[in-house]
C-alpha cells in the first residue's frame, strides 16, 4: 500500500515483530485488568532493574501526551505551572493538554531545543525575588525532553546542574523520554537509565516511538505522588486491558531489545547524515540522534515531496524551509539508498 518512501516520523510502522509475537502468543489468556496482571508486574520489575530503582515507582500509561499531562498534573499544586523550553513538546505539540488541567506552561528561551542551566537559574532567581510573586503563577516543576524536539542531547553535566537547581528551589525535575531509546543508543550520549534515576524526580520511557504499538512507561525515582492511579484514570491514560502494555514493555526490556531498537535507528540516521553531507546539503542544526534536519530550497523540497515523505519543521526565509527526516527501529537501509537515488535524480 505504501506509495513512496516515508521518513516523516519514527512511528510509521506498527510494532517490532517480537512484540506482535508475544501479544499473539498470549492473546487468549485471561488476566486481571488495569495493570494488575503478571506481565505488567514483570515489565515493572525489569524496568526498575534497568534503572536501579524501586518497581513501585514504575507505571505504564497509554501514550506520550497522556503521560506528560498526567505526571505534570500529579506533581503540581493548582497555582503552579511547569517550566520548559519554548520549543518543548508540551508547549508546542500537545494541543494545550497541560493547560487543559489548569497548569500554565512557563516557557524560557531554548538553545537548539535545550533549556540551559543558567537560563533556568536566572528565571527562578527573578521569580523568587519578585515582591509580586504571590499574584503570579508559581514555577512548580521543570520539564525537559531527552532527546529534545531538535534531536539534540543534554550532557550529563547539564542534566545534573539542572537537577541541582531544582533541588535548591525544591521543585521536581521531569524528563520526557518519548524518544529516550534513541538517546540511550547514541554514542555521543553520556546519560543512561541509572543516571536519570539519580538526577531526576520522574522520567518517561517511550514505547510508541521505539518499537511498541503504543504506550509509555513512567518512572518516579524518589516518590510516587499520592493516588497516582486515580490521576492516571482521570487523564484517560489507564488502559483496562493493561496487560497489552505489560507484554510490550516486558518484551522491550528482555534481552536488550529496547536498546537494539535504538541502535538501529541511530545507525540508519548516521547513513542519512553522511549521505546529506556528501551531497553538500545544508543542515539546519547538528543532531546526533534519529532526527535529521535540513534546509531545502522550496522548489527542491516540493519536488522531493512527490517521491518521499518528510516533515515540515519551520520556515527559514522566503525561499528556504527547514525539514526533518526521521529514522526508526524499522528503517531499511535499502530505503535510504533509494532516497539518495531520488535526490541525485532531481534536476531543477
GUSEVO-458335 format. One record per residue (C-alpha): chain; x, y, z; residue number from 1. Coordinates in steps of 0.25 Angstrom, whole numbers, always signed. Example, Ala and Ser with C-alpha at 12.3 -4.5 7.8 and 13.67 -1.06 7.14 Angstrom:
BEGIN
<site mol="A" X="+49" Y="-18" Z="+31" seq="1"/>
<site mol="A" X="+55" Y="-4" Z="+29" seq="2"/>
//
This chain:
BEGIN
<site mol="A" X="+0" Y="+0" Z="+0" seq="1"/>
<site mol="A" X="+12" Y="+9" Z="+2" seq="2"/>
<site mol="A" X="+14" Y="+18" Z="-10" seq="3"/>
<site mol="A" X="+26" Y="+26" Z="-6" seq="4"/>
<site mol="A" X="+38" Y="+26" Z="+4" seq="5"/>
<site mol="A" X="+34" Y="+30" Z="+18" seq="6"/>
<site mol="A" X="+43" Y="+38" Z="+27" seq="7"/>
<site mol="A" X="+33" Y="+46" Z="+33" seq="8"/>
<site mol="A" X="+34" Y="+41" Z="+47" seq="9"/>
<site mol="A" X="+38" Y="+29" Z="+56" seq="10"/>
<site mol="A" X="+25" Y="+23" Z="+58" seq="11"/>
<site mol="A" X="+20" Y="+20" Z="+43" seq="12"/>
<site mol="A" X="+21" Y="+5" Z="+45" seq="13"/>
<site mol="A" X="+13" Y="-4" Z="+55" seq="14"/>
<site mol="A" X="+22" Y="-11" Z="+65" seq="15"/>
<site mol="A" X="+34" Y="-19" Z="+66" seq="16"/>
<site mol="A" X="+31" Y="-34" Z="+62" seq="17"/>
<site mol="A" X="+35" Y="-39" Z="+75" seq="18"/>
<site mol="A" X="+24" Y="-31" Z="+82" seq="19"/>
<site mol="A" X="+14" Y="-36" Z="+72" seq="20"/>
<site mol="A" X="+18" Y="-50" Z="+74" seq="21"/>
<site mol="A" X="+17" Y="-48" Z="+89" seq="22"/>
<site mol="A" X="+3" Y="-42" Z="+88" seq="23"/>
<site mol="A" X="-2" Y="-53" Z="+79" seq="24"/>
<site mol="A" X="+4" Y="-64" Z="+88" seq="25"/>
<site mol="A" X="-3" Y="-58" Z="+100" seq="26"/>
<site mol="A" X="-16" Y="-54" Z="+93" seq="27"/>
<site mol="A" X="-26" Y="-64" Z="+99" seq="28"/>
<site mol="A" X="-20" Y="-63" Z="+113" seq="29"/>
<site mol="A" X="-29" Y="-57" Z="+123" seq="30"/>
<site mol="A" X="-23" Y="-47" Z="+133" seq="31"/>
<site mol="A" X="-27" Y="-36" Z="+142" seq="32"/>
<site mol="A" X="-29" Y="-22" Z="+137" seq="33"/>
<site mol="A" X="-23" Y="-9" Z="+139" seq="34"/>
<site mol="A" X="-9" Y="-13" Z="+140" seq="35"/>
<site mol="A" X="-11" Y="-24" Z="+151" seq="36"/>
<site mol="A" X="-6" Y="-35" Z="+142" seq="37"/>
<site mol="A" X="+7" Y="-43" Z="+143" seq="38"/>
<site mol="A" X="+12" Y="-37" Z="+130" seq="39"/>
<site mol="A" X="+11" Y="-23" Z="+135" seq="40"/>
<site mol="A" X="+18" Y="-27" Z="+148" seq="41"/>
<site mol="A" X="+29" Y="-34" Z="+141" seq="42"/>
<site mol="A" X="+31" Y="-21" Z="+132" seq="43"/>
<site mol="A" X="+31" Y="-12" Z="+144" seq="44"/>
<site mol="A" X="+42" Y="-21" Z="+151" seq="45"/>
<site mol="A" X="+50" Y="-21" Z="+138" seq="46"/>
<site mol="A" X="+50" Y="-6" Z="+136" seq="47"/>
<site mol="A" X="+53" Y="-4" Z="+151" seq="48"/>
<site mol="A" X="+65" Y="-13" Z="+150" seq="49"/>
<site mol="A" X="+70" Y="-6" Z="+137" seq="50"/>
<site mol="A" X="+68" Y="+8" Z="+145" seq="51"/>
<site mol="A" X="+73" Y="+3" Z="+158" seq="52"/>
<site mol="A" X="+60" Y="+8" Z="+165" seq="53"/>
<site mol="A" X="+48" Y="+3" Z="+172" seq="54"/>
<site mol="A" X="+38" Y="-5" Z="+163" seq="55"/>
<site mol="A" X="+27" Y="+2" Z="+171" seq="56"/>
<site mol="A" X="+31" Y="+15" Z="+164" seq="57"/>
<site mol="A" X="+29" Y="+9" Z="+150" seq="58"/>
<site mol="A" X="+15" Y="+12" Z="+143" seq="59"/>
<site mol="A" X="+10" Y="+8" Z="+129" seq="60"/>
<site mol="A" X="+2" Y="+18" Z="+122" seq="61"/>
<site mol="A" X="-5" Y="+18" Z="+108" seq="62"/>
<site mol="A" X="+2" Y="+30" Z="+101" seq="63"/>
<site mol="A" X="+12" Y="+41" Z="+102" seq="64"/>
<site mol="A" X="+3" Y="+53" Z="+103" seq="65"/>
<site mol="A" X="-5" Y="+46" Z="+114" seq="66"/>
<site mol="A" X="+8" Y="+42" Z="+121" seq="67"/>
<site mol="A" X="+13" Y="+57" Z="+121" seq="68"/>
<site mol="A" X="-1" Y="+63" Z="+125" seq="69"/>
<site mol="A" X="-3" Y="+52" Z="+136" seq="70"/>
<site mol="A" X="+11" Y="+53" Z="+142" seq="71"/>
<site mol="A" X="+11" Y="+69" Z="+142" seq="72"/>
<site mol="A" X="-3" Y="+69" Z="+148" seq="73"/>
<site mol="A" X="+1" Y="+60" Z="+159" seq="74"/>
<site mol="A" X="+13" Y="+68" Z="+163" seq="75"/>
<site mol="A" X="+7" Y="+82" Z="+163" seq="76"/>
<site mol="A" X="-2" Y="+90" Z="+172" seq="77"/>
<site mol="A" X="-13" Y="+97" Z="+165" seq="78"/>
<site mol="A" X="-6" Y="+110" Z="+166" seq="79"/>
<site mol="A" X="+7" Y="+105" Z="+160" seq="80"/>
<site mol="A" X="+12" Y="+104" Z="+145" seq="81"/>
<site mol="A" X="+22" Y="+96" Z="+138" seq="82"/>
<site mol="A" X="+35" Y="+102" Z="+133" seq="83"/>
<site mol="A" X="+40" Y="+97" Z="+120" seq="84"/>
<site mol="A" X="+48" Y="+102" Z="+107" seq="85"/>
<site mol="A" X="+40" Y="+110" Z="+97" seq="86"/>
<site mol="A" X="+42" Y="+98" Z="+88" seq="87"/>
<site mol="A" X="+37" Y="+88" Z="+98" seq="88"/>
<site mol="A" X="+27" Y="+77" Z="+93" seq="89"/>
<site mol="A" X="+17" Y="+81" Z="+104" seq="90"/>
<site mol="A" X="+18" Y="+96" Z="+99" seq="91"/>
<site mol="A" X="+17" Y="+93" Z="+84" seq="92"/>
<site mol="A" X="+11" Y="+80" Z="+80" seq="93"/>
<site mol="A" X="+1" Y="+75" Z="+91" seq="94"/>
<site mol="A" X="-11" Y="+84" Z="+88" seq="95"/>
<site mol="A" X="-11" Y="+90" Z="+101" seq="96"/>
<site mol="A" X="-13" Y="+77" Z="+109" seq="97"/>
<site mol="A" X="-5" Y="+82" Z="+121" seq="98"/>
<site mol="A" X="-13" Y="+95" Z="+121" seq="99"/>
<site mol="A" X="-26" Y="+88" Z="+120" seq="100"/>
<site mol="A" X="-24" Y="+82" Z="+134" seq="101"/>
<site mol="A" X="-21" Y="+96" Z="+140" seq="102"/>
<site mol="A" X="-6" Y="+97" Z="+139" seq="103"/>
<site mol="A" X="+1" Y="+108" Z="+131" seq="104"/>
<site mol="A" X="+13" Y="+105" Z="+123" seq="105"/>
<site mol="A" X="+24" Y="+115" Z="+126" seq="106"/>
<site mol="A" X="+34" Y="+116" Z="+114" seq="107"/>
<site mol="A" X="+48" Y="+120" Z="+115" seq="108"/>
<site mol="A" X="+58" Y="+123" Z="+103" seq="109"/>
<site mol="A" X="+64" Y="+110" Z="+97" seq="110"/>
<site mol="A" X="+78" Y="+107" Z="+91" seq="111"/>
<site mol="A" X="+76" Y="+97" Z="+80" seq="112"/>
<site mol="A" X="+64" Y="+91" Z="+87" seq="113"/>
<site mol="A" X="+71" Y="+91" Z="+101" seq="114"/>
<site mol="A" X="+67" Y="+98" Z="+114" seq="115"/>
<site mol="A" X="+81" Y="+102" Z="+119" seq="116"/>
<site mol="A" X="+84" Y="+103" Z="+134" seq="117"/>
<site mol="A" X="+88" Y="+118" Z="+134" seq="118"/>
<site mol="A" X="+75" Y="+122" Z="+127" seq="119"/>
<site mol="A" X="+67" Y="+113" Z="+138" seq="120"/>
<site mol="A" X="+74" Y="+119" Z="+149" seq="121"/>
<site mol="A" X="+73" Y="+133" Z="+145" seq="122"/>
<site mol="A" X="+58" Y="+131" Z="+143" seq="123"/>
<site mol="A" X="+56" Y="+125" Z="+157" seq="124"/>
<site mol="A" X="+64" Y="+135" Z="+164" seq="125"/>
<site mol="A" X="+56" Y="+146" Z="+157" seq="126"/>
<site mol="A" X="+43" Y="+140" Z="+161" seq="127"/>
<site mol="A" X="+46" Y="+138" Z="+176" seq="128"/>
<site mol="A" X="+52" Y="+152" Z="+177" seq="129"/>
<site mol="A" X="+39" Y="+158" Z="+171" seq="130"/>
<site mol="A" X="+31" Y="+164" Z="+182" seq="131"/>
<site mol="A" X="+18" Y="+162" Z="+174" seq="132"/>
<site mol="A" X="+21" Y="+147" Z="+173" seq="133"/>
<site mol="A" X="+8" Y="+143" Z="+181" seq="134"/>
<site mol="A" X="+0" Y="+149" Z="+169" seq="135"/>
<site mol="A" X="+7" Y="+140" Z="+159" seq="136"/>
<site mol="A" X="+7" Y="+126" Z="+154" seq="137"/>
<site mol="A" X="+18" Y="+119" Z="+162" seq="138"/>
<site mol="A" X="+29" Y="+110" Z="+155" seq="139"/>
<site mol="A" X="+25" Y="+97" Z="+162" seq="140"/>
<site mol="A" X="+34" Y="+88" Z="+153" seq="141"/>
<site mol="A" X="+43" Y="+87" Z="+141" seq="142"/>
<site mol="A" X="+41" Y="+79" Z="+129" seq="143"/>
<site mol="A" X="+51" Y="+74" Z="+119" seq="144"/>
<site mol="A" X="+51" Y="+65" Z="+107" seq="145"/>
<site mol="A" X="+63" Y="+56" Z="+104" seq="146"/>
<site mol="A" X="+65" Y="+56" Z="+93" seq="147"/>
<site mol="A" X="+60" Y="+70" Z="+90" seq="148"/>
<site mol="A" X="+50" Y="+73" Z="+79" seq="149"/>
<site mol="A" X="+62" Y="+76" Z="+71" seq="150"/>
<site mol="A" X="+69" Y="+63" Z="+73" seq="151"/>
<site mol="A" X="+79" Y="+69" Z="+82" seq="152"/>
<site mol="A" X="+84" Y="+63" Z="+95" seq="153"/>
<site mol="A" X="+86" Y="+68" Z="+109" seq="154"/>
<site mol="A" X="+100" Y="+65" Z="+114" seq="155"/>
<site mol="A" X="+101" Y="+58" Z="+128" seq="156"/>
<site mol="A" X="+107" Y="+71" Z="+134" seq="157"/>
<site mol="A" X="+96" Y="+79" Z="+128" seq="158"/>
<site mol="A" X="+85" Y="+70" Z="+134" seq="159"/>
<site mol="A" X="+92" Y="+69" Z="+147" seq="160"/>
<site mol="A" X="+93" Y="+84" Z="+148" seq="161"/>
<site mol="A" X="+78" Y="+86" Z="+145" seq="162"/>
<site mol="A" X="+75" Y="+75" Z="+155" seq="163"/>
<site mol="A" X="+83" Y="+82" Z="+166" seq="164"/>
<site mol="A" X="+76" Y="+96" Z="+163" seq="165"/>
<site mol="A" X="+62" Y="+89" Z="+164" seq="166"/>
<site mol="A" X="+67" Y="+83" Z="+178" seq="167"/>
<site mol="A" X="+71" Y="+97" Z="+182" seq="168"/>
<site mol="A" X="+57" Y="+102" Z="+179" seq="169"/>
<site mol="A" X="+50" Y="+89" Z="+184" seq="170"/>
<site mol="A" X="+43" Y="+87" Z="+171" seq="171"/>
<site mol="A" X="+43" Y="+73" Z="+163" seq="172"/>
<site mol="A" X="+50" Y="+71" Z="+150" seq="173"/>
<site mol="A" X="+43" Y="+63" Z="+140" seq="174"/>
<site mol="A" X="+49" Y="+57" Z="+127" seq="175"/>
<site mol="A" X="+40" Y="+54" Z="+115" seq="176"/>
<site mol="A" X="+47" Y="+41" Z="+109" seq="177"/>
<site mol="A" X="+37" Y="+39" Z="+97" seq="178"/>
<site mol="A" X="+50" Y="+36" Z="+89" seq="179"/>
<site mol="A" X="+59" Y="+32" Z="+100" seq="180"/>
<site mol="A" X="+63" Y="+19" Z="+93" seq="181"/>
<site mol="A" X="+69" Y="+27" Z="+82" seq="182"/>
<site mol="A" X="+77" Y="+36" Z="+92" seq="183"/>
<site mol="A" X="+82" Y="+24" Z="+101" seq="184"/>
<site mol="A" X="+87" Y="+17" Z="+88" seq="185"/>
<site mol="A" X="+94" Y="+30" Z="+83" seq="186"/>
<site mol="A" X="+109" Y="+29" Z="+84" seq="187"/>
<site mol="A" X="+110" Y="+44" Z="+88" seq="188"/>
<site mol="A" X="+101" Y="+42" Z="+100" seq="189"/>
<site mol="A" X="+107" Y="+41" Z="+114" seq="190"/>
<site mol="A" X="+93" Y="+39" Z="+120" seq="191"/>
<site mol="A" X="+87" Y="+25" Z="+123" seq="192"/>
<site mol="A" X="+75" Y="+20" Z="+131" seq="193"/>
<site mol="A" X="+82" Y="+19" Z="+145" seq="194"/>
<site mol="A" X="+87" Y="+33" Z="+143" seq="195"/>
<site mol="A" X="+73" Y="+38" Z="+140" seq="196"/>
<site mol="A" X="+68" Y="+30" Z="+152" seq="197"/>
<site mol="A" X="+78" Y="+38" Z="+161" seq="198"/>
<site mol="A" X="+77" Y="+52" Z="+155" seq="199"/>
<site mol="A" X="+62" Y="+54" Z="+152" seq="200"/>
<site mol="A" X="+50" Y="+52" Z="+160" seq="201"/>
<site mol="A" X="+42" Y="+46" Z="+149" seq="202"/>
<site mol="A" X="+44" Y="+42" Z="+135" seq="203"/>
<site mol="A" X="+37" Y="+34" Z="+124" seq="204"/>
<site mol="A" X="+42" Y="+23" Z="+115" seq="205"/>
<site mol="A" X="+35" Y="+24" Z="+101" seq="206"/>
<site mol="A" X="+30" Y="+11" Z="+95" seq="207"/>
<site mol="A" X="+21" Y="+17" Z="+84" seq="208"/>
<site mol="A" X="+33" Y="+23" Z="+76" seq="209"/>
<site mol="A" X="+43" Y="+12" Z="+80" seq="210"/>
<site mol="A" X="+37" Y="-1" Z="+75" seq="211"/>
<site mol="A" X="+23" Y="-3" Z="+83" seq="212"/>
<site mol="A" X="+9" Y="-2" Z="+77" seq="213"/>
<site mol="A" X="+7" Y="+9" Z="+87" seq="214"/>
<site mol="A" X="+10" Y="+12" Z="+102" seq="215"/>
<site mol="A" X="+20" Y="+20" Z="+111" seq="216"/>
<site mol="A" X="+26" Y="+15" Z="+124" seq="217"/>
<site mol="A" X="+27" Y="+26" Z="+135" seq="218"/>
<site mol="A" X="+37" Y="+25" Z="+146" seq="219"/>
<site mol="A" X="+36" Y="+32" Z="+159" seq="220"/>
<site mol="A" X="+50" Y="+32" Z="+164" seq="221"/>
<site mol="A" X="+48" Y="+37" Z="+178" seq="222"/>
<site mol="A" X="+34" Y="+37" Z="+182" seq="223"/>
<site mol="A" X="+21" Y="+34" Z="+174" seq="224"/>
<site mol="A" X="+10" Y="+45" Z="+176" seq="225"/>
<site mol="A" X="-2" Y="+41" Z="+185" seq="226"/>
<site mol="A" X="-13" Y="+34" Z="+178" seq="227"/>
<site mol="A" X="-6" Y="+33" Z="+165" seq="228"/>
<site mol="A" X="-14" Y="+22" Z="+159" seq="229"/>
<site mol="A" X="-26" Y="+31" Z="+161" seq="230"/>
<site mol="A" X="-19" Y="+43" Z="+154" seq="231"/>
<site mol="A" X="-16" Y="+33" Z="+142" seq="232"/>
<site mol="A" X="-30" Y="+29" Z="+141" seq="233"/>
<site mol="A" X="-35" Y="+44" Z="+142" seq="234"/>
<site mol="A" X="-26" Y="+47" Z="+130" seq="235"/>
<site mol="A" X="-31" Y="+35" Z="+121" seq="236"/>
<site mol="A" X="-17" Y="+29" Z="+122" seq="237"/>
<site mol="A" X="-21" Y="+16" Z="+129" seq="238"/>
<site mol="A" X="-23" Y="+4" Z="+120" seq="239"/>
<site mol="A" X="-34" Y="-6" Z="+124" seq="240"/>
<site mol="A" X="-26" Y="-17" Z="+117" seq="241"/>
<site mol="A" X="-14" Y="-13" Z="+124" seq="242"/>
<site mol="A" X="-7" Y="-26" Z="+120" seq="243"/>
<site mol="A" X="-5" Y="-20" Z="+106" seq="244"/>
<site mol="A" X="+4" Y="-10" Z="+111" seq="245"/>
<site mol="A" X="+11" Y="-20" Z="+121" seq="246"/>
<site mol="A" X="+14" Y="-30" Z="+110" seq="247"/>
<site mol="A" X="+20" Y="-19" Z="+101" seq="248"/>
<site mol="A" X="+29" Y="-14" Z="+111" seq="249"/>
<site mol="A" X="+33" Y="-27" Z="+117" seq="250"/>
<site mol="A" X="+37" Y="-31" Z="+103" seq="251"/>
<site mol="A" X="+45" Y="-18" Z="+100" seq="252"/>
<site mol="A" X="+53" Y="-20" Z="+113" seq="253"/>
<site mol="A" X="+56" Y="-34" Z="+110" seq="254"/>
<site mol="A" X="+70" Y="-37" Z="+104" seq="255"/>
<site mol="A" X="+73" Y="-23" Z="+102" seq="256"/>
<site mol="A" X="+62" Y="-21" Z="+91" seq="257"/>
<site mol="A" X="+59" Y="-7" Z="+95" seq="258"/>
<site mol="A" X="+74" Y="-2" Z="+92" seq="259"/>
<site mol="A" X="+75" Y="-11" Z="+80" seq="260"/>
<site mol="A" X="+63" Y="-3" Z="+74" seq="261"/>
<site mol="A" X="+70" Y="+10" Z="+78" seq="262"/>
<site mol="A" X="+83" Y="+6" Z="+72" seq="263"/>
<site mol="A" X="+77" Y="+2" Z="+58" seq="264"/>
<site mol="A" X="+71" Y="+16" Z="+57" seq="265"/>
<site mol="A" X="+84" Y="+23" Z="+61" seq="266"/>
<site mol="A" X="+92" Y="+14" Z="+50" seq="267"/>
<site mol="A" X="+81" Y="+18" Z="+40" seq="268"/>
<site mol="A" X="+82" Y="+33" Z="+43" seq="269"/>
<site mol="A" X="+97" Y="+33" Z="+42" seq="270"/>
<site mol="A" X="+95" Y="+27" Z="+28" seq="271"/>
<site mol="A" X="+85" Y="+39" Z="+25" seq="272"/>
<site mol="A" X="+94" Y="+49" Z="+31" seq="273"/>
<site mol="A" X="+107" Y="+44" Z="+23" seq="274"/>
<site mol="A" X="+99" Y="+44" Z="+10" seq="275"/>
<site mol="A" X="+93" Y="+58" Z="+12" seq="276"/>
<site mol="A" X="+107" Y="+63" Z="+16" seq="277"/>
<site mol="A" X="+113" Y="+56" Z="+4" seq="278"/>
<site mol="A" X="+104" Y="+64" Z="-5" seq="279"/>
<site mol="A" X="+107" Y="+77" Z="+1" seq="280"/>
<site mol="A" X="+93" Y="+79" Z="+6" seq="281"/>
<site mol="A" X="+91" Y="+89" Z="+17" seq="282"/>
<site mol="A" X="+88" Y="+85" Z="+31" seq="283"/>
<site mol="A" X="+78" Y="+93" Z="+40" seq="284"/>
<site mol="A" X="+86" Y="+88" Z="+52" seq="285"/>
<site mol="A" X="+95" Y="+77" Z="+57" seq="286"/>
<site mol="A" X="+86" Y="+66" Z="+62" seq="287"/>
<site mol="A" X="+93" Y="+53" Z="+67" seq="288"/>
<site mol="A" X="+80" Y="+45" Z="+68" seq="289"/>
<site mol="A" X="+70" Y="+39" Z="+59" seq="290"/>
<site mol="A" X="+64" Y="+53" Z="+55" seq="291"/>
<site mol="A" X="+72" Y="+60" Z="+44" seq="292"/>
<site mol="A" X="+69" Y="+74" Z="+40" seq="293"/>
<site mol="A" X="+72" Y="+80" Z="+26" seq="294"/>
<site mol="A" X="+69" Y="+94" Z="+20" seq="295"/>
<site mol="A" X="+63" Y="+92" Z="+6" seq="296"/>
<site mol="A" X="+60" Y="+101" Z="-5" seq="297"/>
<site mol="A" X="+45" Y="+102" Z="-7" seq="298"/>
<site mol="A" X="+45" Y="+96" Z="-21" seq="299"/>
<site mol="A" X="+55" Y="+85" Z="-18" seq="300"/>
<site mol="A" X="+46" Y="+82" Z="-5" seq="301"/>
<site mol="A" X="+33" Y="+81" Z="-13" seq="302"/>
<site mol="A" X="+40" Y="+72" Z="-24" seq="303"/>
<site mol="A" X="+45" Y="+63" Z="-14" seq="304"/>
<site mol="A" X="+32" Y="+62" Z="-6" seq="305"/>
<site mol="A" X="+26" Y="+56" Z="-19" seq="306"/>
<site mol="A" X="+35" Y="+44" Z="-16" seq="307"/>
<site mol="A" X="+37" Y="+43" Z="-1" seq="308"/>
<site mol="A" X="+30" Y="+47" Z="+12" seq="309"/>
<site mol="A" X="+37" Y="+56" Z="+22" seq="310"/>
<site mol="A" X="+33" Y="+67" Z="+32" seq="311"/>
<site mol="A" X="+32" Y="+82" Z="+30" seq="312"/>
<site mol="A" X="+39" Y="+88" Z="+42" seq="313"/>
<site mol="A" X="+39" Y="+103" Z="+40" seq="314"/>
<site mol="A" X="+40" Y="+114" Z="+30" seq="315"/>
<site mol="A" X="+55" Y="+119" Z="+29" seq="316"/>
<site mol="A" X="+52" Y="+130" Z="+19" seq="317"/>
<site mol="A" X="+44" Y="+133" Z="+7" seq="318"/>
<site mol="A" X="+52" Y="+123" Z="-1" seq="319"/>
<site mol="A" X="+56" Y="+112" Z="+9" seq="320"/>
<site mol="A" X="+49" Y="+103" Z="+18" seq="321"/>
<site mol="A" X="+55" Y="+94" Z="+30" seq="322"/>
<site mol="A" X="+50" Y="+80" Z="+29" seq="323"/>
<site mol="A" X="+52" Y="+67" Z="+37" seq="324"/>
<site mol="A" X="+56" Y="+53" Z="+33" seq="325"/>
<site mol="A" X="+53" Y="+42" Z="+43" seq="326"/>
<site mol="A" X="+59" Y="+28" Z="+44" seq="327"/>
<site mol="A" X="+53" Y="+17" Z="+54" seq="328"/>
<site mol="A" X="+55" Y="+4" Z="+59" seq="329"/>
<site mol="A" X="+49" Y="-1" Z="+46" seq="330"/>
<site mol="A" X="+56" Y="+7" Z="+35" seq="331"/>
<site mol="A" X="+62" Y="-1" Z="+24" seq="332"/>
<site mol="A" X="+76" Y="+3" Z="+18" seq="333"/>
<site mol="A" X="+71" Y="+0" Z="+4" seq="334"/>
<site mol="A" X="+61" Y="+11" Z="+6" seq="335"/>
<site mol="A" X="+72" Y="+21" Z="+10" seq="336"/>
<site mol="A" X="+79" Y="+17" Z="-3" seq="337"/>
<site mol="A" X="+66" Y="+19" Z="-11" seq="338"/>
<site mol="A" X="+65" Y="+33" Z="-5" seq="339"/>
<site mol="A" X="+78" Y="+37" Z="-9" seq="340"/>
<site mol="A" X="+76" Y="+32" Z="-23" seq="341"/>
<site mol="A" X="+63" Y="+41" Z="-23" seq="342"/>
<site mol="A" X="+71" Y="+53" Z="-19" seq="343"/>
<site mol="A" X="+82" Y="+50" Z="-29" seq="344"/>
<site mol="A" X="+72" Y="+49" Z="-40" seq="345"/>
<site mol="A" X="+65" Y="+62" Z="-37" seq="346"/>
<site mol="A" X="+69" Y="+73" Z="-47" seq="347"/>
<site mol="A" X="+64" Y="+87" Z="-44" seq="348"/>
//
